[in-house]
């Protein structure tokens, strides 16, 4: 377990959530829920509560190469409820959506 990378992933998730176009603030609470590998990159699944009485929501931060502390830009949350049994699938779908978007953008600029 790479503690520095976990910390970098959490900070990246918090920064993303605080953006005015996303949650607009840091969440009330955030926890590392799981990790997974996809396309040779490492991802961190976070569950977070926007407010004290909010439900847990799911977000993903990554992808990280080996011991890097900078993610490649696949940090995202669709602000859907966190479910432990589907969190990895949900996060993989978010990553694939981001990858598809950027691949389409690259195709349109070549």
N, CA, C and O atoms as a Tinker XYZ file with bonds, in Angstrom:
   440  protein
     1  N      0.853000   -1.187000    0.000000    73     2
     2  CA     0.000000    0.000000    0.000000    64     1     3
     3  C      0.895000    1.245000    0.000000    63     2     4     5
     4  O      1.772000    1.391000    0.852000    81     3
     5  N      0.665000    2.121000   -0.949000    73     3     6
     6  CA     1.462000    3.336000   -1.103000    64     5     7
     7  C      0.740000    4.501000   -0.416000    63     6     8     9
     8  O     -0.138000    5.133000   -1.004000    81     7
     9  N      1.121000    4.770000    0.827000    73     7    10
    10  CA     0.434000    5.798000    1.625000    64     9    11
    11  C      0.518000    7.188000    0.996000    63    10    12    13
    12  O     -0.448000    7.951000    1.038000    81    11
    13  N      1.679000    7.518000    0.410000    73    11    14
    14  CA     1.824000    8.832000   -0.223000    64    13    15
    15  C      0.888000    8.958000   -1.423000    63    14    16    17
    16  O      0.296000   10.013000   -1.648000    81    15
    17  N      0.760000    7.882000   -2.186000    73    15    18
    18  CA    -0.127000    7.912000   -3.343000    64    17    19
    19  C     -1.592000    7.988000   -2.908000    63    18    20    21
    20  O     -2.392000    8.680000   -3.537000    81    19
    21  N     -1.937000    7.288000   -1.849000    73    19    22
    22  CA    -3.304000    7.365000   -1.314000    64    21    23
    23  C     -3.610000    8.801000   -0.893000    63    22    24    25
    24  O     -4.682000    9.326000   -1.195000    81    23
    25  N     -2.670000    9.432000   -0.199000    73    23    26
    26  CA    -2.857000   10.824000    0.232000    64    25    27
    27  C     -3.003000   11.746000   -0.972000    63    26    28    29
    28  O     -3.854000   12.636000   -0.977000    81    27
    29  N     -2.175000   11.535000   -1.991000    73    27    30
    30  CA    -2.264000   12.354000   -3.211000    64    29    31
    31  C     -3.609000   12.150000   -3.897000    63    30    32    33
    32  O     -4.208000   13.105000   -4.393000    81    31
    33  N     -4.085000   10.907000   -3.925000    73    31    34
    34  CA    -5.381000   10.613000   -4.545000    64    33    35
    35  C     -6.511000   11.290000   -3.783000    63    34    36    37
    36  O     -7.422000   11.852000   -4.392000    81    35
    37  N     -6.460000   11.242000   -2.458000    73    35    38
    38  CA    -7.508000   11.878000   -1.657000    64    37    39
    39  C     -7.480000   13.395000   -1.833000    63    38    40    41
    40  O     -8.531000   14.021000   -1.973000    81    39
    41  N     -6.296000   13.982000   -1.826000    73    39    42
    42  CA    -6.193000   15.431000   -2.035000    64    41    43
    43  C     -6.730000   15.820000   -3.405000    63    42    44    45
    44  O     -7.394000   16.846000   -3.553000    81    43
    45  N     -6.435000   14.990000   -4.414000    73    43    46
    46  CA    -6.927000   15.241000   -5.759000    64    45    47
    47  C     -8.452000   15.149000   -5.805000    63    46    48    49
    48  O     -9.106000   15.965000   -6.454000    81    47
    49  N     -9.012000   14.160000   -5.116000    73    47    50
    50  CA   -10.469000   14.001000   -5.067000    64    49    51
    51  C    -11.103000   15.192000   -4.364000    63    50    52    53
    52  O    -12.119000   15.712000   -4.827000    81    51
    53  N    -10.521000   15.631000   -3.257000    73    51    54
    54  CA   -11.050000   16.783000   -2.519000    64    53    55
    55  C    -11.007000   18.053000   -3.365000    63    54    56    57
    56  O    -11.955000   18.838000   -3.370000    81    55
    57  N     -9.905000   18.247000   -4.077000    73    55    58
    58  CA    -9.774000   19.424000   -4.941000    64    57    59
    59  C    -10.830000   19.388000   -6.049000    63    58    60    61
    60  O    -11.447000   20.406000   -6.361000    81    59
    61  N    -11.028000   18.215000   -6.634000    73    59    62
    62  CA   -12.022000   18.067000   -7.702000    64    61    63
    63  C    -13.424000   18.361000   -7.156000    63    62    64    65
    64  O    -14.191000   19.093000   -7.781000    81    63
    65  N    -13.754000   17.799000   -6.007000    73    63    66
    66  CA   -15.084000   18.007000   -5.422000    64    65    67
    67  C    -15.321000   19.468000   -5.064000    63    66    68    69
    68  O    -16.443000   19.958000   -5.190000    81    67
    69  N    -14.286000   20.170000   -4.620000    73    67    70
    70  CA   -14.431000   21.565000   -4.193000    64    69    71
    71  C    -14.639000   22.529000   -5.359000    63    70    72    73
    72  O    -15.025000   23.679000   -5.148000    81    71
    73  N    -14.392000   22.077000   -6.569000    73    71    74
    74  CA   -14.575000   22.942000   -7.740000    64    73    75
    75  C    -16.026000   23.427000   -7.808000    63    74    76    77
    76  O    -16.945000   22.645000   -7.562000    81    75
    77  N    -16.247000   24.704000   -8.139000    73    75    78
    78  CA   -17.614000   25.248000   -8.207000    64    77    79
    79  C    -18.525000   24.530000   -9.204000    63    78    80    81
    80  O    -19.748000   24.584000   -9.073000    81    79
    81  N    -17.934000   23.856000  -10.203000    73    79    82
    82  CA   -18.743000   23.134000  -11.188000    64    81    83
    83  C    -19.076000   21.712000  -10.741000    63    82    84    85
    84  O    -19.821000   21.005000  -11.419000    81    83
    85  N    -18.535000   21.300000   -9.621000    73    83    86
    86  CA   -18.793000   19.946000   -9.107000    64    85    87
    87  C    -19.599000   20.070000   -7.812000    63    86    88    89
    88  O    -20.704000   20.612000   -7.835000    81    87
    89  N    -19.078000   19.586000   -6.689000    73    87    90
    90  CA   -19.789000   19.698000   -5.416000    64    89    91
    91  C    -19.766000   21.140000   -4.909000    63    90    92    93
    92  O    -20.695000   21.587000   -4.235000    81    91
    93  N    -18.702000   21.854000   -5.240000    73    91    94
    94  CA   -18.596000   23.263000   -4.855000    64    93    95
    95  C    -18.007000   23.497000   -3.476000    63    94    96    97
    96  O    -17.913000   24.637000   -3.020000    81    95
    97  N    -17.612000   22.421000   -2.814000    73    95    98
    98  CA   -17.015000   22.523000   -1.477000    64    97    99
    99  C    -16.367000   21.189000   -1.150000    63    98   100   101
   100  O    -16.613000   20.186000   -1.819000    81    99
   101  N    -15.544000   21.187000   -0.125000    73    99   102
   102  CA   -15.010000   19.912000    0.343000    64   101   103
   103  C    -16.140000   19.162000    1.038000    63   102   104   105
   104  O    -16.983000   19.779000    1.689000    81   103
   105  N    -16.167000   17.846000    0.909000    73   103   106
   106  CA   -17.235000   17.091000    1.558000    64   105   107
   107  C    -17.093000   17.108000    3.078000    63   106   108   109
   108  O    -16.022000   17.370000    3.623000    81   107
   109  N    -18.206000   16.819000    3.737000    73   107   110
   110  CA   -18.214000   16.729000    5.197000    64   109   111
   111  C    -17.275000   15.614000    5.660000    63   110   112   113
   112  O    -16.575000   15.754000    6.662000    81   111
   113  N    -17.272000   14.492000    4.908000    73   111   114
   114  CA   -16.458000   13.344000    5.275000    64   113   115
   115  C    -16.057000   12.604000    4.004000    63   114   116   117
   116  O    -16.833000   12.530000    3.051000    81   115
   117  N    -14.845000   12.057000    3.993000    73   115   118
   118  CA   -14.368000   11.265000    2.860000    64   117   119
   119  C    -13.552000   10.100000    3.393000    63   118   120   121
   120  O    -12.812000   10.241000    4.367000    81   119
   121  N    -13.692000    8.941000    2.745000    73   119   122
   122  CA   -12.967000    7.739000    3.157000    64   121   123
   123  C    -12.532000    6.958000    1.935000    63   122   124   125
   124  O    -13.256000    6.886000    0.941000    81   123
   125  N    -11.339000    6.369000    2.013000    73   123   126
   126  CA   -10.898000    5.439000    0.986000    64   125   127
   127  C    -11.723000    4.170000    1.127000    63   126   128   129
   128  O    -11.800000    3.594000    2.212000    81   127
   129  N    -12.337000    3.734000    0.039000    73   127   130
   130  CA   -13.193000    2.551000    0.092000    64   129   131
   131  C    -12.536000    1.328000   -0.538000    63   130   132   133
   132  O    -12.717000    0.210000   -0.055000    81   131
   133  N    -11.773000    1.532000   -1.612000    73   131   134
   134  CA   -11.161000    0.403000   -2.318000    64   133   135
   135  C    -10.172000    0.934000   -3.346000    63   134   136   137
   136  O    -10.031000    2.142000   -3.536000    81   135
   137  N     -9.490000   -0.002000   -4.006000    73   135   138
   138  CA    -8.538000    0.316000   -5.061000    64   137   139
   139  C     -8.742000   -0.682000   -6.190000    63   138   140   141
   140  O     -9.247000   -1.782000   -5.969000    81   139
   141  N     -8.348000   -0.297000   -7.408000    73   139   142
   142  CA    -8.397000   -1.234000   -8.529000    64   141   143
   143  C     -7.406000   -0.812000   -9.603000    63   142   144   145
   144  O     -6.928000    0.322000   -9.617000    81   143
   145  N     -7.107000   -1.742000  -10.498000    73   143   146
   146  CA    -6.229000   -1.503000  -11.643000    64   145   147
   147  C     -7.075000   -1.535000  -12.908000    63   146   148   149
   148  O     -7.988000   -2.350000  -13.044000    81   147
   149  N     -6.753000   -0.628000  -13.835000    73   147   150
   150  CA    -7.441000   -0.602000  -15.126000    64   149   151
   151  C     -6.502000    0.025000  -16.147000    63   150   152   153
   152  O     -5.951000    1.101000  -15.914000    81   151
   153  N     -6.323000   -0.644000  -17.268000    73   151   154
   154  CA    -5.461000   -0.149000  -18.350000    64   153   155
   155  C     -4.051000    0.171000  -17.855000    63   154   156   157
   156  O     -3.435000    1.137000  -18.305000    81   155
   157  N     -3.546000   -0.638000  -16.933000    73   155   158
   158  CA    -2.190000   -0.455000  -16.428000    64   157   159
   159  C     -2.023000    0.700000  -15.452000    63   158   160   161
   160  O     -0.898000    1.067000  -15.114000    81   159
   161  N     -3.131000    1.274000  -14.997000    73   159   162
   162  CA    -3.094000    2.388000  -14.048000    64   161   163
   163  C     -3.802000    1.997000  -12.755000    63   162   164   165
   164  O     -4.676000    1.130000  -12.753000    81   163
   165  N     -3.418000    2.643000  -11.659000    73   163   166
   166  CA    -4.004000    2.359000  -10.347000    64   165   167
   167  C     -5.010000    3.452000   -9.986000    63   166   168   169
   168  O     -4.743000    4.641000  -10.155000    81   167
   169  N     -6.165000    3.026000   -9.487000    73   167   170
   170  CA    -7.254000    3.943000   -9.136000    64   169   171
   171  C     -7.682000    3.725000   -7.692000    63   170   172   173
   172  O     -7.557000    2.632000   -7.141000    81   171
   173  N     -8.196000    4.809000   -7.091000    73   171   174
   174  CA    -8.689000    4.784000   -5.715000    64   173   175
   175  C    -10.160000    5.163000   -5.704000    63   174   176   177
   176  O    -10.564000    6.170000   -6.287000    81   175
   177  N    -10.947000    4.346000   -5.037000    73   175   178
   178  CA   -12.381000    4.602000   -4.885000    64   177   179
   179  C    -12.596000    5.271000   -3.532000    63   178   180   181
   180  O    -12.159000    4.771000   -2.496000    81   179
   181  N    -13.271000    6.399000   -3.564000    73   179   182
   182  CA   -13.602000    7.113000   -2.330000    64   181   183
   183  C    -15.108000    7.169000   -2.158000    63   182   184   185
   184  O    -15.866000    7.277000   -3.122000    81   183
   185  N    -15.514000    7.091000   -0.913000    73   183   186
   186  CA   -16.907000    7.392000   -0.596000    64   185   187
   187  C    -16.877000    8.678000    0.214000    63   186   188   189
   188  O    -15.989000    8.889000    1.039000    81   187
   189  N    -17.861000    9.532000   -0.034000    73   187   190
   190  CA   -17.866000   10.830000    0.634000    64   189   191
   191  C    -19.292000   11.270000    0.926000    63   190   192   193
   192  O    -20.239000   10.887000    0.239000    81   191
   193  N    -19.414000   12.089000    1.972000    73   191   194
   194  CA   -20.696000   12.668000    2.364000    64   193   195
   195  C    -20.614000   14.175000    2.139000    63   194   196   197
   196  O    -19.776000   14.844000    2.743000    81   195
   197  N    -21.473000   14.713000    1.280000    73   195   198
   198  CA   -21.469000   16.160000    1.062000    64   197   199
   199  C    -21.797000   16.948000    2.330000    63   198   200   201
   200  O    -21.248000   18.027000    2.554000    81   199
   201  N    -22.689000   16.408000    3.153000    73   199   202
   202  CA   -23.099000   17.059000    4.391000    64   201   203
   203  C    -23.291000   16.038000    5.492000    63   202   204   205
   204  O    -23.247000   14.834000    5.242000    81   203
   205  N    -23.501000   16.506000    6.695000    73   203   206
   206  CA   -23.633000   15.641000    7.863000    64   205   207
   207  C    -24.703000   14.571000    7.689000    63   206   208   209
   208  O    -24.493000   13.418000    8.065000    81   207
   209  N    -25.839000   14.939000    7.127000    73   207   210
   210  CA   -26.956000   14.001000    7.017000    64   209   211
   211  C    -27.112000   13.427000    5.612000    63   210   212   213
   212  O    -28.125000   12.800000    5.305000    81   211
   213  N    -26.120000   13.639000    4.767000    73   211   214
   214  CA   -26.158000   13.145000    3.388000    64   213   215
   215  C    -25.853000   11.656000    3.328000    63   214   216   217
   216  O    -25.249000   11.092000    4.241000    81   215
   217  N    -26.281000   11.030000    2.238000    73   215   218
   218  CA   -25.901000    9.647000    1.963000    64   217   219
   219  C    -24.468000    9.642000    1.454000    63   218   220   221
   220  O    -23.959000   10.658000    0.979000    81   219
   221  N    -23.823000    8.482000    1.561000    73   219   222
   222  CA   -22.486000    8.317000    1.007000    64   221   223
   223  C    -22.590000    8.321000   -0.513000    63   222   224   225
   224  O    -23.449000    7.651000   -1.087000    81   223
   225  N    -21.708000    9.082000   -1.162000    73   223   226
   226  CA   -21.611000    9.108000   -2.613000    64   225   227
   227  C    -20.264000    8.519000   -3.016000    63   226   228   229
   228  O    -19.361000    8.409000   -2.187000    81   227
   229  N    -20.126000    8.137000   -4.296000    73   227   230
   230  CA   -18.905000    7.483000   -4.769000    64   229   231
   231  C    -18.139000    8.384000   -5.730000    63   230   232   233
   232  O    -18.725000    9.124000   -6.520000    81   231
   233  N    -16.805000    8.301000   -5.638000    73   231   234
   234  CA   -15.929000    9.020000   -6.558000    64   233   235
   235  C    -14.666000    8.215000   -6.800000    63   234   236   237
   236  O    -14.332000    7.320000   -6.024000    81   235
   237  N    -13.962000    8.537000   -7.885000    73   235   238
   238  CA   -12.737000    7.825000   -8.246000    64   237   239
   239  C    -11.621000    8.832000   -8.499000    63   238   240   241
   240  O    -11.855000    9.904000   -9.058000    81   239
   241  N    -10.414000    8.481000   -8.085000    73   239   242
   242  CA    -9.238000    9.318000   -8.325000    64   241   243
   243  C     -8.139000    8.458000   -8.936000    63   242   244   245
   244  O     -7.820000    7.383000   -8.427000    81   243
   245  N     -7.570000    8.940000  -10.025000    73   243   246
   246  CA    -6.504000    8.195000  -10.700000    64   245   247
   247  C     -6.335000    8.694000  -12.111000    63   246   248   249
   248  O     -6.673000    9.838000  -12.414000    81   247
   249  N     -5.842000    7.894000  -12.934000    73   247   250
   250  CA    -5.046000    6.737000  -12.678000    64   249   251
   251  C     -3.595000    7.128000  -12.407000    63   250   252   253
   252  O     -3.065000    8.105000  -12.936000    81   251
   253  N     -3.007000    6.336000  -11.582000    73   251   254
   254  CA    -1.625000    6.550000  -11.173000    64   253   255
   255  C     -0.734000    5.468000  -11.768000    63   254   256   257
   256  O     -1.092000    4.291000  -11.775000    81   255
   257  N      0.422000    5.874000  -12.265000    73   255   258
   258  CA     1.442000    4.924000  -12.695000    64   257   259
   259  C      2.324000    4.615000  -11.495000    63   258   260   261
   260  O      2.735000    5.524000  -10.775000    81   259
   261  N      2.613000    3.356000  -11.280000    73   259   262
   262  CA     3.476000    2.861000  -10.207000    64   261   263
   263  C      3.500000    3.746000   -8.973000    63   262   264   265
   264  O      2.523000    3.783000   -8.226000    81   263
   265  N      4.599000    4.462000   -8.742000    73   263   266
   266  CA     4.731000    5.273000   -7.529000    64   265   267
   267  C      4.523000    6.756000   -7.771000    63   266   268   269
   268  O      4.883000    7.573000   -6.924000    81   267
   269  N      3.947000    7.122000   -8.915000    73   267   270
   270  CA     3.684000    8.532000   -9.205000    64   269   271
   271  C      2.706000    9.118000   -8.198000    63   270   272   273
   272  O      1.874000    8.407000   -7.634000    81   271
   273  N      2.817000   10.413000   -7.983000    73   271   274
   274  CA     1.912000   11.109000   -7.069000    64   273   275
   275  C      0.972000   12.049000   -7.815000    63   274   276   277
   276  O      0.186000   12.761000   -7.191000    81   275
   277  N      1.045000   12.058000   -9.147000    73   275   278
   278  CA     0.148000   12.864000   -9.976000    64   277   279
   279  C     -0.739000   11.932000  -10.785000    63   278   280   281
   280  O     -0.230000   11.102000  -11.538000    81   279
   281  N     -2.058000   12.050000  -10.647000    73   279   282
   282  CA    -2.945000   11.210000  -11.452000    64   281   283
   283  C     -2.980000   11.699000  -12.897000    63   282   284   285
   284  O     -2.595000   12.831000  -13.187000    81   283
   285  N     -3.439000   10.846000  -13.787000    73   283   286
   286  CA    -3.476000   11.197000  -15.204000    64   285   287
   287  C     -4.692000   12.044000  -15.573000    63   286   288   289
   288  O     -4.804000   12.486000  -16.716000    81   287
   289  N     -5.595000   12.276000  -14.640000    73   287   290
   290  CA    -6.750000   13.131000  -14.929000    64   289   291
   291  C     -8.083000   12.413000  -14.940000    63   290   292   293
   292  O     -9.079000   12.959000  -15.414000    81   291
   293  N     -8.113000   11.209000  -14.428000    73   291   294
   294  CA    -9.359000   10.446000  -14.391000    64   293   295
   295  C    -10.048000   10.558000  -13.035000    63   294   296   297
   296  O    -10.553000    9.561000  -12.517000    81   295
   297  N    -10.076000   11.736000  -12.461000    73   295   298
   298  CA   -10.760000   11.958000  -11.185000    64   297   299
   299  C    -12.160000   12.454000  -11.487000    63   298   300   301
   300  O    -12.345000   13.396000  -12.258000    81   299
   301  N    -13.165000   11.799000  -10.861000    73   299   302
   302  CA   -14.543000   12.115000  -11.227000    64   301   303
   303  C    -15.511000   11.532000  -10.200000    63   302   304   305
   304  O    -15.199000   10.576000   -9.490000    81   303
   305  N    -16.686000   12.134000  -10.145000    73   303   306
   306  CA   -17.830000   11.565000   -9.431000    64   305   307
   307  C    -19.081000   11.965000  -10.187000    63   306   308   309
   308  O    -19.244000   13.120000  -10.581000    81   307
   309  N    -19.957000   11.003000  -10.383000    73   307   310
   310  CA   -21.255000   11.323000  -10.984000    64   309   311
   311  C    -22.284000   11.623000   -9.900000    63   310   312   313
   312  O    -23.478000   11.747000  -10.174000    81   311
   313  N    -21.801000   11.738000   -8.663000    73   311   314
   314  CA   -22.614000   12.092000   -7.491000    64   313   315
   315  C    -23.715000   11.068000   -7.215000    63   314   316   317
   316  O    -24.782000   11.402000   -6.701000    81   315
   317  N    -23.426000    9.809000   -7.570000    73   315   318
   318  CA   -24.375000    8.732000   -7.293000    64   317   319
   319  C    -24.059000    8.104000   -5.945000    63   318   320   321
   320  O    -22.942000    8.196000   -5.437000    81   319
   321  N    -25.065000    7.471000   -5.389000    73   319   322
   322  CA   -24.925000    6.852000   -4.077000    64   321   323
   323  C    -23.883000    5.738000   -4.101000    63   322   324   325
   324  O    -23.787000    4.982000   -5.068000    81   323
   325  N    -23.106000    5.649000   -3.026000    73   323   326
   326  CA   -22.087000    4.622000   -2.872000    64   325   327
   327  C    -22.734000    3.315000   -2.439000    63   326   328   329
   328  O    -23.530000    3.277000   -1.500000    81   327
   329  N    -22.375000    2.237000   -3.145000    73   327   330
   330  CA   -22.769000    0.875000   -2.774000    64   329   331
   331  C    -21.512000    0.017000   -2.877000    63   330   332   333
   332  O    -20.938000   -0.107000   -3.960000    81   331
   333  N    -21.081000   -0.571000   -1.778000    73   331   334
   334  CA   -19.835000   -1.337000   -1.748000    64   333   335
   335  C    -19.797000   -2.417000   -2.820000    63   334   336   337
   336  O    -18.755000   -2.660000   -3.428000    81   335
   337  N    -20.940000   -3.067000   -3.049000    73   335   338
   338  CA   -20.956000   -4.182000   -3.989000    64   337   339
   339  C    -20.850000   -3.749000   -5.453000    63   338   340   341
   340  O    -20.524000   -4.576000   -6.304000    81   339
   341  N    -21.113000   -2.494000   -5.768000    73   339   342
   342  CA   -21.033000   -2.028000   -7.162000    64   341   343
   343  C    -20.039000   -0.882000   -7.359000    63   342   344   345
   344  O    -19.896000   -0.378000   -8.474000    81   343
   345  N    -19.362000   -0.470000   -6.309000    73   343   346
   346  CA   -18.491000    0.715000   -6.392000    64   345   347
   347  C    -17.399000    0.562000   -7.446000    63   346   348   349
   348  O    -17.141000    1.498000   -8.203000    81   347
   349  N    -16.755000   -0.598000   -7.508000    73   347   350
   350  CA   -15.682000   -0.763000   -8.492000    64   349   351
   351  C    -16.240000   -0.693000   -9.906000    63   350   352   353
   352  O    -15.663000   -0.015000  -10.757000    81   351
   353  N    -17.329000   -1.365000  -10.175000    73   351   354
   354  CA   -17.963000   -1.316000  -11.493000    64   353   355
   355  C    -18.377000    0.109000  -11.826000    63   354   356   357
   356  O    -18.148000    0.578000  -12.941000    81   355
   357  N    -18.977000    0.792000  -10.877000    73   355   358
   358  CA   -19.408000    2.181000  -11.090000    64   357   359
   359  C    -18.217000    3.073000  -11.433000    63   358   360   361
   360  O    -18.297000    3.899000  -12.342000    81   359
   361  N    -17.120000    2.906000  -10.708000    73   359   362
   362  CA   -15.937000    3.738000  -10.947000    64   361   363
   363  C    -15.257000    3.385000  -12.267000    63   362   364   365
   364  O    -14.762000    4.271000  -12.964000    81   363
   365  N    -15.229000    2.111000  -12.610000    73   363   366
   366  CA   -14.662000    1.721000  -13.905000    64   365   367
   367  C    -15.471000    2.342000  -15.044000    63   366   368   369
   368  O    -14.902000    2.777000  -16.045000    81   367
   369  N    -16.774000    2.384000  -14.896000    73   367   370
   370  CA   -17.622000    3.012000  -15.914000    64   369   371
   371  C    -17.331000    4.509000  -16.021000    63   370   372   373
   372  O    -17.316000    5.056000  -17.124000    81   371
   373  N    -17.100000    5.174000  -14.890000    73   371   374
   374  CA   -16.760000    6.600000  -14.924000    64   373   375
   375  C    -15.432000    6.815000  -15.645000    63   374   376   377
   376  O    -15.308000    7.727000  -16.462000    81   375
   377  N    -14.434000    5.972000  -15.342000    73   375   378
   378  CA   -13.127000    6.085000  -15.991000    64   377   379
   379  C    -13.267000    5.862000  -17.493000    63   378   380   381
   380  O    -12.695000    6.609000  -18.287000    81   379
   381  N    -14.019000    4.848000  -17.882000    73   379   382
   382  CA   -14.200000    4.565000  -19.314000    64   381   383
   383  C    -14.911000    5.719000  -20.016000    63   382   384   385
   384  O    -14.608000    6.015000  -21.172000    81   383
   385  N    -15.839000    6.366000  -19.346000    73   383   386
   386  CA   -16.532000    7.520000  -19.923000    64   385   387
   387  C    -15.535000    8.664000  -20.163000    63   386   388   389
   388  O    -15.556000    9.298000  -21.219000    81   387
   389  N    -14.669000    8.922000  -19.184000    73   387   390
   390  CA   -13.664000    9.981000  -19.318000    64   389   391
   391  C    -12.701000    9.651000  -20.458000    63   390   392   393
   392  O    -12.390000   10.511000  -21.282000    81   391
   393  N    -12.231000    8.403000  -20.502000    73   391   394
   394  CA   -11.302000    7.991000  -21.562000    64   393   395
   395  C    -11.950000    8.145000  -22.930000    63   394   396   397
   396  O    -11.319000    8.644000  -23.862000    81   395
   397  N    -13.199000    7.723000  -23.058000    73   395   398
   398  CA   -13.900000    7.823000  -24.343000    64   397   399
   399  C    -14.030000    9.281000  -24.771000    63   398   400   401
   400  O    -13.854000    9.599000  -25.948000    81   399
   401  N    -14.333000   10.157000  -23.839000    73   399   402
   402  CA   -14.460000   11.580000  -24.148000    64   401   403
   403  C    -13.148000   12.123000  -24.704000    63   402   404   405
   404  O    -13.135000   12.778000  -25.747000    81   403
   405  N    -12.038000   11.849000  -24.002000    73   403   406
   406  CA   -10.753000   12.397000  -24.438000    64   405   407
   407  C    -10.255000   11.743000  -25.714000    63   406   408   409
   408  O     -9.570000   12.393000  -26.504000    81   407
   409  N    -10.575000   10.488000  -25.938000    73   407   410
   410  CA   -10.211000    9.845000  -27.205000    64   409   411
   411  C    -10.973000   10.480000  -28.362000    63   410   412   413
   412  O    -10.418000   10.679000  -29.443000    81   411
   413  N    -12.228000   10.795000  -28.136000    73   411   414
   414  CA   -13.035000   11.465000  -29.156000    64   413   415
   415  C    -12.492000   12.865000  -29.430000    63   414   416   417
   416  O    -12.418000   13.291000  -30.582000    81   415
   417  N    -12.115000   13.576000  -28.375000    73   415   418
   418  CA   -11.532000   14.909000  -28.547000    64   417   419
   419  C    -10.242000   14.839000  -29.364000    63   418   420   421
   420  O    -10.018000   15.665000  -30.248000    81   419
   421  N     -9.403000   13.860000  -29.069000    73   419   422
   422  CA    -8.140000   13.704000  -29.798000    64   421   423
   423  C     -8.402000   13.380000  -31.264000    63   422   424   425
   424  O     -7.720000   13.892000  -32.151000    81   423
   425  N     -9.391000   12.529000  -31.513000    73   423   426
   426  CA    -9.734000   12.161000  -32.889000    64   425   427
   427  C    -10.213000   13.379000  -33.673000    63   426   428   429
   428  O     -9.903000   13.508000  -34.858000    81   427
   429  N    -10.953000   14.259000  -33.042000    73   427   430
   430  CA   -11.482000   15.449000  -33.702000    64   429   431
   431  C    -10.410000   16.498000  -33.978000    63   430   432   433
   432  O    -10.626000   17.408000  -34.778000    81   431
   433  N     -9.260000   16.378000  -33.325000    73   431   434
   434  CA    -8.196000   17.368000  -33.496000    64   433   435
   435  C     -7.038000   16.849000  -34.339000    63   434   436   437
   436  O     -5.991000   17.490000  -34.429000    81   435
   437  N     -7.227000   15.695000  -34.950000    73   435   438
   438  CA    -6.148000   15.160000  -35.798000    64   437   439
   439  C     -6.548000   15.143000  -37.242000    63   438   440
   440  O     -5.765000   14.726000  -38.095000    81   439
